[in-house]
């Protein structure tokens, strides 16, 4: 095993599949499997931590979804210990479908060593000595919750949602996020079930959560959700999970979350439909304050997002015009007939700049 890196093989189970691909929340359970096998491989299984009255608690986690994971077969999970201090450590992950050299999902989780009462403790020397960090760059998960609450959801913690530490398992917060948006859309202006039957899906490109206080069995939790449109094709949902007070009002914040979505129609990312915006109560981000899109790497003909670059691809037979936000230039594919190439380009008229600041005339 390469120091700081461990590879696991995981067989996809039916329970982990939603329609024709692996459910987005599943990968956070896989990440935990990768960490457990990593620690076991270096001779420091988590069970020994628990025998010391300690736990490596997740403080934040995120995943970027580059392409769907097939619903059958196996995946190869690469787990890397990226960084380690006296009480904290960070793992990075890459999920590869079988026979693939490109990851379908990448992610990260941050951890704090603490006792069972939540007091931070140093990582025991034998554990620290058995693990070598790769020293790679790690990302900071900064979440603030909804700027404006579009709707709220309420739930009561079920027994099956808790873990061995008698608190809600961290991966279940992502299922709560999905329950909040799918339940809100069901039967409304943009009925999510009806659209899925028609081949449209509200796909997840990015999911993140920061954990502040644990929730326990039978606790009542309220979910506040805010929706923001990013560019033409993405929607960001921000979440605040709060404990419900005896008076029935939201109390202390338990966790903050975020998901970024795109509508996939016929296998391609399309513009956000107006009825979906209305259903979610979406607020557009002003151009002057719009952040750089998350590096989600989701590749389709209509839009590609990778390395903080947005490329809008418009196809019309022989012509392929790209408005490149970084270079601000127009590139056209080669054509056997220059006249056809010119005519097709003129038919596109003005191609809006991805940032919406100007229009670029091809040709």
N, C-alpha and C positions, 0 to 999 in steps of 0.2 A: 504494500500500500504506500503510495506517495505521501510523505509527511503532510498532514493537514488536509488530505483529500481521501474520501471513501466513496466507492461505487456500490450501489445496491440494485438488484433487479426486483421489480414489483409487478405482479400479475394484476391486470385490471379486473375488478369484480363488477358484477351486474349492479350492485348497490351503488357503485361510484359513477354510474353512467346516467346522463340526462339526454334523452332523445338519441342522437347519433354521435355523441362525443362525451368525454369525461366531464363531469360537473366541476365548475370552476373552484368550488370550495374544497374539493377532494385533495388538491395538491398540498394544502396545509397539514392534512393528516400524513401525507407522504413525506413532507418535510420532517415531521416528527419521527417517522419511521427511520429516515435517513440519519437523523441525529442519534437515535437510540442505537442503531447498528454501528455508527461511527464510534461511539463511546465503548461499545462492547468489543469492537475490533482492537482498540488500543488497551484493553484490559481494565477499563474503568466504567463498568455498566452503571446506569442510573440507579439501579436498585441499591448500590452501595451508598449513594448519596442519601437516599431515603432512609437507610439504616442509621445514618448520622443525623437524621432529623432535618435534612436540607432538601431544597428543590431548586432546579434551574428554571425559573419562571420566565415565560415569554412576556416581554414588555412592548414589543411591536413586531409586526410582520407584514410583508407585502409580496405580491406576485405580479409579474408582467406576462401576459398571454400573447404569444407570437403567432400561434396557429392552433387549431383544435387537436386534441389528442384522440386517436381512434378508440372506439368503445371495446375493443377486444385485444388480446395479445398481452405483451409485456412492455414495460417502460424501463429505461435505465436512468437511475437517479444518482446524480453526482452531488455529494455533500462536501462542502469545504469549510473548515474553521478559518474564517477570515481574520479575526482579531480576538485578543483576549487580554483583559486587565486583571486586577486583583479580585474583582467581584463580578465583572461583566464579560460576556463573550458574544460574538456575532458569527452566524453561519450564513453561507451563501449556497444557492442550489441551482441546478439545471436539470430539467426533465427531458429526456430524449425518447421519443417513440422508437420501437424496434426498427432496426435497419436505417436509422436516421442519424446524420452527422450534425444536424442543426437542432438546438433545443426548441421544444414547443413552448416551454414555460421556464422562466427564470425567477428567482426570488431571494428573499433574505428574512432572517429572524434575529432579533436582539433579545438577550437573556440577562437576568440578574440572579445571582446566587443569593438565597435568603432562607431563613428558617421557616418553620411552619406557621409562625405568627407574622410573617412578612418582613422581618427585620433583616436588612442586608448583611451578608456574611462573606468572608473571603472564600474563594475557590480553594478547597483542600489541596494541600501541596502534592499528594500523590496523583490527583486528577490533573492538576496544572502541568506536572512533569511529564505526564503520559501523552500530552497533546501539543502539537506544534502548529502555530497559526501561519497561514500563507502570507499575511501582511498585505493583502490586496485592498483596494479602495472599497470602502463601504458607504452606503447611502444613509442619510438621516431621514427618518420618517417624521415629517412635520404635518400634523393634522390639527385643524382648529374647529371642526364641526361646521354645521350649516350657518351661513351668514344670515339667511332668512329661511324660516321653517315653512315648507310648502304643505306638509302634512305630518301627522304623527301616527304611530302604530303602538300597540301595547300587547305584551305577552307575559306569561308566567313561566318561570324556569321549570322545565320538566326534569325528572330524575335522570333520564337517559342523556341529558345535556351536560351532566356534571362528570368530573373525572376522579382519579384516585385521591386528589387533594380536596375533594368535596366542594369544588368551585366549578363554575361553567368552563368547560374545555374551550381553549382560545379559538379553535377552528370553528366553533359553532356560531361565533359572531358573524361570520360570513354568510351562513345560512339565514341568520336573522336579517341581514341586509337584503338578501334575495327575497325573503318573505315580505319585507316592507315594500319593495317596489313592485313585485308581481301581484301581491294582494291589492295594492292601490290601483294598479292598471286593470285588474280583472273586471270585465263587464263595463268598463268605462269608454272614454272617447277612443282610446287605442287599446282595445282588448288584447291582452298579450297572448292568450290561448288561441283566439281567432287568428291573429297574425301569424302565429307559429304554424297553424294548419295551412296557411297560405304561403308558407315558405319564407316568412320574415321573422327575424330573431333580434332581440335586444342583447347583443353579445357583450361579454365583459372583456375589456382590454387590460384593465389594471384594477387590483383590489388591495387595500391596505387597512390596517387597524392598529391603533395604539391603546394599550391597556393601562388603566389608571387604578381601578379598584375592582376586586373580584365580586361576581354575583354568585349567589348560592341557591340551592334547591328551594323552590317555592317562592323565591323573590319575584315581585312584580317589576317589570322593566318597561319603560316607555322609550320608543325610538323616534327621534325627531329627524326629519329628512329635508334637505334642501337640494334644489336642482339648478344647475348652471349649464348653459350651452357653451361649448368651446369650439370656435370655428363653425364650419358648416356641417360637420359630420359626427361630432362627439358631444356626449352629455356627461357631465360629472355629477354624481350624487354624493352628498356629504351627510354623515350620520353622527348623531349624539345619542348614546345609550345612557339613560339615567335611571337611578333607583326611584321607585314611586314611594312617596312619603305616606304616612298614615292618613293624611288629609286628602290623598289622591293626586297630589301635584308632583311634578318631576323634582327630584332631589339632587344628590351629588352625581357627578358624571362618572360612569363606570368605564366607558371606552369611547373613542372617537374613530370613525371609519370613513372610507372613501372608495367608491367604485367609478371607473370611467367606462363608458359604453359607446358602441356604435351599432347602428341598425344594419343588419346584413340581409340583403334581398337577392335571392338567386345566387348566393355565393359571393356577392360584391357589397362593399360598403357604399351606402347611399346617403344622401343628405337627410338630416333629421326631419321627419314628417311634421307638419304643423300641428296635426292632431295629437301627436305624441308630446310635443312641446306644451300644448295646452293642458294635456292630461297630467303632466308632471309639474306644471306651474313653473316652467323654466324661466330663468333670468339670464339674458345674454351678457357675456363679459364685454365691457367696453374695449375697443381696440387698443386704447392707450394703456390699459392695465392688464391686457390679456397675457397670461403666462405662456411660456414655451410648452408645446404639447408634451405629455409624458412619453418617454421612450418605450412604447409598447411593441413596436416592431410588427404590427399586424399588417400583413401584405395582401393587397387585392389590387385589381386593375384600376379602381377608381381613386384609391388613396393609399399611400405608403407612408408609414411613420417609423423612422429609425434614426437614432443618433440626433435627436432634436431637429429633425428636418421634415418638412411636410412637402410632398410632391403630389400635386393634383394632376391626374392623368386623364386626358379626354381623347377618346378614340373615335375616329370617323373613317372607316375603310383604310385607305392607304396612309392617312395622316395620323400622327401621334404627337400631340402638342403637350408639353409639360410646363407648368408654371412652377419654377423652382424658387422657394422662399429664400434659400441661402444665396444663390447666385443671381436670381432675378433675371434669368435669361430664358429664351425660348429655344427648344430643340425639336427638330422634326425628323421623323424616321426617313430612311432612304426610300425612294420610289422609282420604279422603272420608267415612269412617264412623268417628267417634270411638270407638264401642263396639268395633269390630273392632280399632282401634288399641290400646285398653286391654287387650283379651283377648290379643292377640298379645304385648303387652309382658309380661303376667303369665306367659305360657307360658315366657318366658325365665328366670323366677325370678331368681336372683342372678347378676349378671354380674361375674366377678372383675376387680378393678382390674388394669391392665396390669403394674403393679409387683408384684402379688401380695401387697400389704400389707393389703388389705381387700376387701370385696365391696360392690357398689353395687346397690341394689334399684331397678329401673326403675318408673316410675309413681308 
